[in-house]
Amino acid sequence: MIKPLHNYVLLKKEDSQEKKFGDIILSSKKDSGNVATVYDKGEDVKNKEINNGKKVIYKEYSTTSYKDENDNEYLLVKEEDILAIVE
């Protein structure tokens, strides 16, 4: 389990839906760009709108990535690098 510290927010990238036919890979998901879902937040996050389950847009080069043992991809980003909430 990952617990973000200070003003960091833990985001989870959306899994892309891929189907493999031999050597051909088909992806049914459009590129979501810099959109991820809030998974957890540190105790110093001040913005009340940043809550678990919310989709957010974040700055492209401001993240630290982490992959757990189940190949789930997470991103750590500072609160001020979250640009918008997707509603």
C-alpha positions in Angstrom: 0.0 0.0 0.0 1.2 3.5 -0.9 0.4 6.5 1.4 1.4 9.9 0.0 3.0 12.3 2.4 2.7 16.1 2.8 1.0 17.8 -0.1 1.3 14.9 -2.6 -1.6 13.2 -4.3 -1.5 9.6 -5.4 -3.2 9.1 -8.8 -4.0 5.9 -10.6 -3.8 5.8 -14.4 -6.6 4.3 -16.3 -5.9 0.8 -17.7 -6.1 0.7 -21.5 -8.4 -1.9 -23.0 -6.3 -3.9 -25.4 -7.0 -7.0 -27.3 -4.3 -9.1 -28.9 -4.7 -11.1 -32.0 -1.4 -12.8 -32.8 1.1 -10.0 -33.2 -1.6 -7.3 -33.7 -2.7 -5.3 -30.6 -6.0 -3.4 -30.8 -6.7 -0.7 -28.3 -10.3 0.3 -27.7 -9.5 3.2 -25.4 -8.8 6.7 -26.6 -5.7 8.3 -25.3 -6.7 10.1 -22.1 -3.6 12.2 -22.0 -2.8 13.5 -18.5 -6.1 12.4 -16.9 -6.0 10.1 -13.8 -8.1 9.2 -10.8 -7.3 10.4 -7.3 -6.5 7.3 -5.2 -5.2 8.9 -2.0 -3.8 12.2 -0.8 -1.4 13.4 1.8 -2.4 15.2 5.1 -1.3 18.6 3.8 -3.5 18.8 0.7 -5.6 21.9 1.2 -8.0 21.8 -1.8 -11.2 20.3 -0.6 -12.2 19.3 -4.2 -9.4 16.8 -4.5 -11.0 13.7 -3.2 -10.7 10.0 -3.8 -12.4 8.9 -7.0 -12.2 12.3 -8.7 -10.7 12.5 -12.2 -8.1 15.2 -12.5 -5.8 16.7 -15.2 -2.2 17.0 -14.1 1.0 18.6 -15.5 2.7 16.2 -17.9 6.3 16.3 -16.6 5.5 16.7 -12.8 4.9 13.1 -11.8 6.8 10.3 -10.2 5.6 6.9 -11.4 5.3 3.7 -9.5 4.2 0.2 -10.5 3.1 -2.3 -7.8 3.5 -6.0 -7.9 0.2 -6.4 -9.7 1.3 -4.1 -12.5 -1.0 -1.3 -11.4 0.5 2.1 -12.4 0.3 5.0 -9.9 1.6 8.5 -10.2 2.6 10.9 -7.4 2.1 14.5 -8.0 2.2 17.7 -5.9 -1.1 19.3 -5.2 -0.2 22.5 -7.1 0.6 20.4 -10.3 -3.1 19.3 -10.5 -4.6 21.7 -13.1 -8.3 20.8 -13.2 -11.0 18.4 -12.0 -12.9 16.5 -14.7 -16.6 16.5 -14.0 
